[in-house]
Amino acid sequence: MNGIMTIEENGIRLLFERTEEGDVRLLHLAGASAQAAPPTEKKHRRTFRMVEVQVTGEDQDDHHGSKHLGTMPAKAMTYVRHIDTRNESGRKLAFELEGGGLRATCHYQFYDGIPVVRAWTEIANVSDEARGIEYVSSFALTGIAKEGPRSWEEKTRVYLPHNAWCGEYQWKSYAVAELGLTRVYDFSMKRIACQSTGTWPTSEFLPMGCVENEDTSELLLWQIEANGSWHWELSDVASHLYLRLSGPTENENGWWKRLLPGETFVSVPAAVVAAQGSMDEALRAMTAYRRALRRPHPDNERLPVVFNDYMNCLNADPDWEKEMPLIEAAAKAGCEYYCVDAGWYGEGSWWDSVGEWQPSERRFPGGMKPLFEHIRTRGMIPGLWLELEVMGVRCPLAERVGDDWFFVRHGRRVVDHGRYQLDYRNPEVVRFADSVIDRVVGEYGAGYIKMDYNINAGLGTEREADSFGDGLLRHNRAYLAWIESVLNRYPDLVIESCASGGMRADYATLSRLSLHSATDQMDYRRNAVIAAASATAATPEQCGIWSYPSPEGDAEETIMNMVNAMLARVCLSGRLDLLDEAGFALVRQGVQVYKTLREAIRIAEPVWPLGLPFFGQPWMSYGLRSGERLLLAVWRMDGEAEEQAIPLASLPKGCDVACIYPARDASARYSWDGEAGVLHVRLPGKMNARLFELRVKEGERG
C-alpha cells in the first residue's frame, strides 16, 4: 500500500493513506454518495490518526487537556502490512502498525448489504519489557462533517441518547455549540464526551451517539459494545472534528493494563453506521447490523408472548395460591411463557439475603417442580427469575466462601445495595452458577430465565488485576463467556436480559441474549414513551415491553397498555385474573392480533414519523415497515389537539388503511391523503392509542 487507498463497501467509502515515512491515516469515512474531501494541508492530515494508544511513561505529544490525542507510541507507529479478506459476514480489513515495542492491528469488519463498519484494536507487546496501557481506541476518525459550505460549528448536530431508570432511550439533538464546542482556534480543550463506569453500562446514557452534517444530510451513528465501562469523545483538532470510541480508559474509568512481552490485548468493539437522510435511516441500518451480529436463537424467530407475575401484579411476593388464578388467566389470554419473578426463594425481607436460590417451602410446598408442571398443563413454558451475579450480605453462603468469589477493593469486599458482586473469573463461581442453572432447567423444568441485575459494582476489582478497571473488564468478558456456555448446553433456553429494566441495554449483552427487558416503568403512560423509543437501543423483536392492564382502569387504559407492546415483545403482567369481561377481551384480542404480526416484526425496519419519542411529546408515532406493509402505532398523549397529521411520504399514493387494534373501533377516525403522503388520525381523548396497518394497493406496488 502506497499513497491513498479507496475502499467502497456496502454504501460506505473509506480513504486510507500511507505516507513515504510509513504513517497510516484514515482520511475519510462516510456514505459513498458523499463527496470525499480529504484535507490538503499536510499538517492537518497528520492528525487523521487511525488509532490512539497511550503507554505509561510515554509523552502524550499534544496540547490536549483531557482529550485522547497525541497518544504515544500510536503517533509514531508505522505501517507493517494490511490484510484484505472476506468471511461469512463480509469484507474485512486489518492494518498492522508498529512502534514503541507495540504492534497495533486495526480491524474493520463489513457486513454485506449494511452500511456499517465494526471496528476494534489488538495491541501486542513485541518488546522484551512490560508496557502499561492507559488508553486504546476501538475506532478513531478525524474529519467528521468536513463536507459542505458551512463551518463544522454551524452545520453539525449531535444526538445524545440519555438513559435513566424508568426513563430509558431519550434521544436529544443539539447543535455542537449548544454543548459548548465552538471553533475558538485551530483546536480547543473542549470535548463532548459520554462515558459509563461500572457494571451498569447504560445507567445514564446508551453507549451510542450520532453526528449529523446538516449541509449534506450525512450521519454517523455508533454503538460501543461493552457490558461494563466505556467512553467516547467528540472534539476538534487541526480545524476538524474528530471522534474516538473506546472501552474503559484510565482517566475516565480506572482501567490500566500491564501488557507483558508476548501478550495481546483486544479492545471493546464498536460499530459505526454511515447513513444519508435522517436518524430513521441510520437506526434502520443499525437494526439490520444488530440482527446480523446477534447469536441465532429460535426465540427471535417465534417471538412468544410472555406473562411475568411481577409488574403491578404480585410485586415479588408470589406463592402457590396467588399463582393459580394468574396462570389460568395467562393461558386464556394466549400467553406462551409464564415466568415466576422475584421472591420465590425468600422469607420476609429477602433483599440482602439472596444467593442460594432455593425455593421457599412456605411459598411453594414441594418446590418449584409441581408449579412448573402445572404451568405446562396449561400450555405454557415455565420460567423463573434469577439474579446470579450477586449474593446478599446476609446470605449464609457468603459467609462460607472466600473473598476471591467477589469483587474486592482496598482489601474489602465491594458492597452495593446490600449485595456482593460475584466475580465470574473464579471457576468456583462459574461452577456454582452452573449448578443453579442445571437445577432450575434440568430439575424444575424451566425453559425461560429472567436474568436480572440490580446493583452497580463500580470501578471494578483489585483481585488478580492490574487495575480496578482491568478486573472489571475481565469479569465482564468472563460473564459473557459463561452466558454463552449456558446457551450451548441449553440451546432452546430463553434468557431475558434485565438490569433494573434498561440499565444494561448494550450489544455485548444483547448480541448473545434474545430478549431485553426495556424498563421498570410502572406507569403505562410513561411506559408508552419508552416503548415507542426502545427500538433505538435494540432490535424490535428483542425489546420486552410491559403491558399491565389494571382492573381499575378503563378500556382506553387497557388498549394503550396493549399498543405499547404490540410492535415489540409482549410481556404481559398485571392482575389479568381480576379484569372484567370487556377488559379481558381487549387483552385477548391484542394477543391474537400480535401473533399475526410476529412474522413481520422480526424482519421489519423501524420508523418514527413524528420524530424520536420524548417525555412531554403531545402525539407519538412508531412503526415497523416490511415490504409493502407498515404497522403503525399512534399515541395521543397529553396533546390538546384531537387530530394529528402523520407524514409518511415514503409510501405510494395508493394505500389501504385499517385500525387493526382494537378491532371494530368506532371512536377513532383516520384517513389517508395519498397526494400529500399523510395519515390523518383523530383520537377521542388524551392518553389514547391505536394500532394501524397500511398496505400498498396492488396497482401501486413496485
N, C-alpha and C positions, 0 to 999 in steps of 0.2 A: 504494500500500500504506500503510495506516494501522492502528495497533493491532496485534492478533495475527492472523496468518495461519496456518491449519492446512492441512497437506498430508498426505494419506494416499495411499500408493502402494505396491503390492505387499506389503502387510502391515507397512508402516513408517509411523509417524506422526511428523511434524516440526511444531514450533511455532516460528514466527518472529515477532519483534516489532519494530515501528518506533515509536519514541517521537516526541513532538511536536518534540523537538530534532533528529530525524533519525538518532538512534543506532539501529543494527540489531543484533539479538541472535538467536542460536539458543537458544531456551529448552528445547527437548526434542527428543530423537531416541531412539526405542525401538520395539519391536514394537507394532502397532496395538492389541493386546489389553491392553497395559499402561496403567495409569491415568496420564494425563498430569498431572503436578503441578508446574507451574512455580512458582518461588519467589514469595512475596507481598511480601517486603521489597524496596523499590527499590534499596537499597544492594547487595543480593545480585544483583539482576537485571543491574546494570551490569557484573558480572564474566562474564556469559554471552556472551563475545565470539564473533563469527563467524569472525574471522581475527586472526592476530598478525603484525605486520610491524615489525621494528626497523631503524631507519635510523641510520647513524653520525652522531654529533653530536646526536641527539635524546635527550630524557630518557626512560629506562625507568622509567616513573612508577608504581612499586610497591615494596613491601618484599619482594623476590622471591628473593634468594640466586642460585642457578644456574637458577631456573625461567624459562621463557619467558612471562612475564606482564607486564602493564602496558606492552606494547611501544608505541612511538610511531614513526610517527603513527597506527598502527592504532586506538589507543584513542580518537583524536579524529576518525576518519573518519565521514562521514555518508552517508546514503542518496542515491543518484543515481536509480537505477531498478532494476527486476528484470524478467527476461525468462523467460517460461514457454512452452516449446515441446516438440515431440516430434521424435524422429529414429528411425533404424532400430533402435536399442537400446531406446528407451522415452522416458519423460518426462525433460525436462532443465530445471533451474532455474539461473539465473545472476543473482547480486546484484552490482550495481556500487556501490562506495563510494568516496568521495574525501576526501582531506585531506593536508596537508603536501606538496603537489606531486606526490602519487601517486594513481593510481586503481587500486583493487583490485577484481578480478572473481572472486567465489567461485562455482565451478561445482559443481553437484550433478547427476550423471547417474544415472538409474534404469534398471534392466533389467527388462523385462516378465516378471512371474512369479517374480522372485527378490527376497527381502528384503535388498537391498544398495544402497548408495549409493557411487558412485565420485566422489571429490572432488579438486579441485586449484584452485590460485590463480594468477591472472595479475596481475602488477604492472606498470603502465605509468607511466613518468615523464612527467607532463603539465606539468612546470615547465620553466623555461629554464636550470636548473642540474643538474649531475650529482648523483645520490644514491647513497650507499653502503649496500647492503642487507646486513644481518648475519643476519637470520632471517626466514623466511616459512613460515607454517604451510600445510600442504596441507589439513588438516582440524582444526577446533577445536570441542570440545564441553565444556560445563560442565553439571553436574547429573547425573552418572552415578550410578546406584543411589540415586536420591533417593526412590523409591517403596518402601513397606513400613514396618512399625512400628519396626524397629530402626535404630540409627545406622549410618552407612556403614562405620565401622570394625568393626562387629560382623557385618555381613551381606555384605561384599564380598570376593570371591576374585579373584585374578589368576592367569592361566595364562601362563607364560613358556616359549617354545619354544627350549630350549637346543640348540645345534648344535655339532658338533665333527667334525674329520676322523676318519672311521671310526666315528663315534658320533653320527649325524645324527638329528634330529627327536625329541628327548627333551623332551616337554612335562612341566612340573611345575606343580602347583597350590599356591598359598599364600594364606592369609589376609593381607590387606594389612598387618596388624600384625606378621606374621612377617617382613615385609620392612622393618619399621621405620616404616611410615606409620601414625600414630595421631593421634587428634583431641586435640592439645595446646592448641589455641586456635581461633579462627575460621579460621586458616590456619597453615601451618608452612613451614619451609625445606626439609623432606624431600621428595624425589620418588623414585618408582620409574621408572627410565629405562633404556632399551636403545638402543644405537646400534652402528653399524659404520662404520669409516673405512677407505677404500681400495678396491681392485678385487676383493676377495673379500667380497661383501656378507653372506654367511651363515657366516663362519668361527667365530662364537661364538653367535649367535642367528639364527633366521629373522627376517625383517623383519615380524614378526607379533606378536600378543598378543591376550588376551581378558580381559574383566572380566565377572564373574557377580554378580548380585544374588540372594543365596540366599533372600531373603524372597519374591521374585516369580518366580524361575527365569528371569529375563531375562538374556540375554548379549549383549555387543557383542564381535564378533570382527573384527580388522582385519589388513590387509596393506599394506605400503608397497611400491610397485612401482618399486624402484630397483636398478640393477645396479652401483651404487657406494655412496657414503656415504649414511647415513640416520640418523634419530633419532626416538624417541618418548618422551613422558614422561606419567606419571600422578601427580597430586598433589592438594592441596586448596587451595581459595580460597573465602573467604566462606562457610565451613561446608559447602561442596560439593566433591565430587570433580570433577576435570576431566581431559581427555585432549587432548594436542596431538601430531599426526603431521606429520612433515616429511621432506624430503630432507636434504641436507647443511646444516649450520649453521656459523657462525664459531666459536662456543665449543667445540663438540664435534668438528667435522670440518675446521676450517681453510678453510671456504668463505666468501667475501665477494665481492659483485658490485657493480661500479661501473656504475650504470644511467644512461646518457646521456639527455638530453632526446629524447623520441620513441621510446625503446627500451622493449621489453616483456620481462619475464622470466616464464617459466612454471614453476611448481613441479613437483616429482615428484608423480605422482598416488598416491592411497591409496584403498582400498576398505574399507567398514565394513558388516558384516552385523549385523542385529538379529534375534535368534532367541529362541525360547521353549523351555525344557525342559532341554537338555543340550548339551554340546560336540558330540555327534554331530549334532544338529540344525544347529548353527552351521556345522560343517565341511561338511555336505551342501549348505547354501546357498552356501558359498564355492566348493565344487566346481562347482556349477551356474554361478556367476558366471565362474569361470576358463574354463569351456567357452565361455561367451558372449563372453568377451574375446579368446580365442585366435585367432590367424590361422588361417583354414581351410587344411588340408593333407590330402591323401589318406592320409598315414601314420596320422593319428588315426582314420581310418575302418577301415583294414585291420589295423593292429597286427601287422605281420610279425615273425617270430621272427628274432633277430639272433644270429650267432655272432661273438665277438670273441676274437682269439688271445692276449690279454694275461693276464687274471687267472688265477693258478695254472696257467698254461699256458706260453706262450713268454716271458712276462715281458720284453717289449721286446727280444727277441733273435731276430727272425724271419729266415728265408731260404727259398729255393725248396724245398729238401729237407724242411725242417720243416713247411712249409705243406701239402705234398701229402697226407699221411695225415689231417691235420686237416680239410682241405677235403672229403675223401671222407667222413669221419665226420660232419661237419656236415650234408652233403647227405643222408646216410642217416637222420640224426636228424630231418630235416624242416625245417631252417633255411632261411630265405628271403633273408637278407642275410649276407654274410661280410666282416667288417672286419679288415683288417691293422692292428694297433695300432702303437705306437711302435717305433722302431729301424730301420725300413725304409730310412732315409737315412744311417745312421751307421756309423762305423768306430770300434772301441774305445770309449773313454769319450766319449760324444757329448753329454752333458747341456748343457754350456756352449758347444757349437759349432753348435747347431741354428739354422735360419733361412733356408736356401736351398731346402730341401725338394726335393732331387734324390735319386733312388734310388741306393742303394749298388750298384755293379756287382758287388762280391763277393757280396752277399746275393742280388741279383736280376739275374743276367746278362740283358741285353736290356731291363732296366727293368721297370716295373710292368704295362705293357700285356699282355704274354704271360700273366702270372699272372692278371690280371683276365679275360682271355678264357677261361682255363681254368675259373675260378670260374663264369663264365656257362654254360659247357658242362655244369656240374653242377647247373644250375637255380637258381643263386643270383645275387643282385646284389652286385657287389663294393663294398667301402668302404675308406676309408683314414683313419688318424689324422693330425691336424694340430694345431699349436699356433701359430696365425697372429697372436697378439697379442704374441709375444715374439721376441727374437733373442739368441742366446747371445753372451757377451762374446768368445768365440774364433771366432765366425762371420766368415769373410772379408768378407762383405757389410757387416757392421757397421763395418768399417774404411773402407769406400769411400763410405759415405753420411754426411750431415751430422747434427749433433746435433738438428736440427729433426725428424728421424724419431722421436725418442724422448722420453720424459719426462725433464725436466731440473729439478733443484732446486739452488739456490745455485750456478748456473753449471756443474754437473756432471751427467752422465747418471746417472739413477737405476739402481742395480744391485740386483737381488734374486735370491738363489739362483743366481747365475751367469748371469742373463739381464738384458737391457734390455727395458723396456716400450715397445712401439711406440705412437705417437700417431696415432690414426685421424682426427684433424682435418687431417692433412697429406695433400693429394691424391696425393703420390708414394707414400705408404704404401698408400693405397687402390688405386692402380694396381698396385703390387707384389702386394698380396693378391689382387686380381682375376686377375693373371696366373697365380698359383699355382692358384687355383680353376679357371680355364679349362683349365689343363694337366691337372689331376687329373681333372676331369669330362670335358672335351672330348677330350683326347688319350688318357688312360689308360682312360677309360670308367667311372669311379666313379659310383655312384648313391647313395652314402652317405658322409658325413664325420663322424667323431668329432672335434668341435672342443673340444680340451682347453685348460686354462689353469692353470698350476701355480706362479704367483707371486702375491704381493700387493705392488703397486707403491706402497702407502702413500697419503699425503695427496693427491698429485696432481703437477701440473707447473706451472712458472712461465712457460713459453713462451707468449706471446700470451694471457696470462690475468691477471685481476685478483687472483687468489689461487691457491694450490695447488689448493684445492677447486674453484674455478671451472674451472681447466684440466681437472680430473678429470671433472667433470660434463659438460663439453662433449665431452670424449673419449668418455665413456660413451654419450652420445647419438649421436655420430658412428659409433661401432662398431655400434650397433643399426641405424642407417640403412644401413650397409654390409651387414649381415646381410640386411636386407630387400631390398636391391638384388640380392644373390646369389640369393635365392629368387624374385625377379621374373624373373631371367634363366633360372633352372633350377627351374621350379615343382614338378617331381617329385623333386628332390633332397631327401634326408633329412639333416638336420643334427642330430646329437646334441649337446646342451649338456653339457659336463663341465668341472669346475674342481676337480681333485683329488677327484673324486667330488662331494659335495654342497656345495661352498663357494660356489656361485652358484645357489642354489635360490630365485630371485626371479622375479616376474612381469613385470618389464621384459624379462627374457630369455625366460622361458617363455611369454609371450604371443606370441612370434614363432617359437619353435622347438618342434618336435613331440615331442621326446624328451629326457628329463633323466636323466643318469647319477646315480643316487641316492647312491652311496657308493663308496669304495675299499676297504671292509672285506673282508679276505681270509679270515676265519673264518666258515664257513657258519652257525654257531650265533649269533654276534653279528649276522651279516647278517640273520637271521630277525627280530630286534627292529627293525632299521632298515626292513626291507621292510614289516613289519606297520604301521609308523607313517608310511610315506612318503606316503600319500595325504593327510596333513595339510598337506604342503608343495606338492603338485602333484596334478593330476588322475590317477586310477589309470592311465589309458592312456598318460600321459606318463612314468610312473615306470619307468625302466630298472633292473631288478633282476638282479644277477648270479645265475647258477646254475652252479656249477662242481664237478660231481661228480668225486670223486677215485678213481683206480684202487686206492688203498689203503683206501678207505672201504667200509663195508658197505652193505647195501640201505637201511637206515634213513637213513644219511647222504645217499644219492642221493635218496631220497624227500623229505627235508627241503629239500635244495637245490632241487628242482623246485617244491615247495609254496611256498617263499619267493617265487618269481617268477610264479606262475600266476594271481594276481589283479592283475597289473601288466603290464609289458612284459618278456617273457622275453629276457634277454641271456645266452646260453649261453657258457661258456668251459670251461677245464679240458681235461685230456687225454682227450677222448672216444674217441680212437683206441686208447687203452690199457685202456678199460673191458672187463670180462669180459662175456660174452653176457647174463647176467641184469641187470647194471648198465646196459648199453646199452639193453636192452629197456625198463627203467624210464624212461630219458630219452626214448626214442622215444614211449613211451606218454604221458608227460607233455606232450610237444609236441602229440601228436594230440588229447589232451583239451583243451589250451589253445586249439587252433584252433576247437574247438566253442564256446568261451566268449567269444571276442573280441567278437562282436556285442553281447553283454550288457555286457561290461566297459566299453565305450566310452560307455555311457549310464547305467550303474548308479550308485547312491549308496553311499558308504562307511558302514560301521557298525563299532563296536568294542564288542561286548557285555561284555567284561571290562575295559573302560576303555582309555585310550590306552596303548600298549605302552611298557615301560621295561626297562632292563637290570636283571636280578635278579628279574623277574616269573616266578613258577613256571609259570603257564599263560598263553597269549595266544590271542586270537581276533580275527580281522579278516575282515569280509565285505563283499560287494557285493550290494545288493538292486536288482532291476529287476522291477517289476510284481509278479507272483505267485511270483517265484523269488529265492531267496537262495543265493548262493555263499559258503561259509564255510570259511576256513582256521583250523585249530586246531593249536596247538603245545603240547606238553608240554615245557617247558624243563628246569630243574633241580628241578622240583617233586617232592616226596616222594609226594604223593597220586597214586594211579593213575587216579582219576576226577575229572572236573570238570563241574559244572553250569553251563551257559551260558545266561543269561537272554535270551529272545527274545520278550518279551511283546507286541511289535508284530505278531507272526504270529498267524493264527487257530488255533483248536484243531486243525483237520484239516490236517495236513501230511504229505507223504511225504518220507522222509529216505533219502539214499543216500550212501555214500562213493564219490565219482567218481574219486579218485586216492589211492592206487593202486587199480586195479580188482581185483575178486575178492580183497579183503583179508580174511583170516580173523582177524587178530591184534587189530584194533581192534573195540571194542564200543560201540554207541551206541543211544540210544532217545529218542523224542520224547514228552514229557509235555505234551499239549495243554492240559490243565486249568491247569497251572502256567505254561505258556509257557516251558518249559525243555528244552534239549537236553542229555542226559547223554552224556558221552564218556569212554571208558576207553581209554587207550593203554598199550601193553605196557611201555614203558621210557622213561627220560629221553631228551631230545633226539629225540623222535618228532614227526611232523607228519602230518596228513591233510587232504584237501580234501573237503568235503561239499557236497551240494546239497539244499536244502529247497524243495519245491514245494507250493503250496497245492492241496488237493484240489478237484476240480471243484465239489462242492456247497458249498464254503466260500468261493468266490470272490465278491468284492463286485461 
